[in-house]
Structures are given as structure tokens and as C-alpha cells.
């Protein structure tokens, strides 16, 4: 005897724990806004890949956002956070970024 069955649950599975977008923040930026508040947000995107898979984004055309008024940049801190402003843990996976700094 072969039995085939399909069951639908009452609730939609939440495999992303409410995370639907990621934000790249950069500590030297100015002039960016997040929900009408000044922010250091460089770019916000919704991943087009599932959990546990590689995330690739291509910002085209490139975005040019002003940096804080400074004569020297000693360091740049970039951070990947989710839509709840929690740091995304990448479990040691490598990250590659490209930046264009226009002076």
C-alpha cells in the first residue's frame, strides 16, 4: 500500500527569524538616512539567496555618499547588520568588499 499526503500548517515557517534585509554600515559616512534619521548606512539590501548560502550583491551604479569632514582617514570600520540592527555573525566566513573613495 502506498499513501501520498500533503499537509499545510496553520502558520508560515519563519526560517529567517524575522530578518528580511541586511545593512552595510560604515563609520566614516555622513549624509545618509535610515527612517528619516541620520545614519552611517552605506547600503541596504534583501538577500536573494537562502540561509546558509553565499550572498553576492552588485551595487550598480555605484553609490557616492559623503564622508565625515576629516583631513586624514586612519581607519574605516564596516559592519554588516540585520534589519533589527544586530550584527550578522558570519561564523568565520571571509568577506570581500570594494570601496571607491573620492577626495
Secondary structure, 3 states (H helix, E strand, C coil): CCCCCCCCCCCCCCCCCCCCCEEEEECCECCEEECCEEECEEEEECCCCCCCCCCCCCCCCCCCCCECCCCCCCCCCEEEEECCCCECCCCCCCCCCCCCCCC
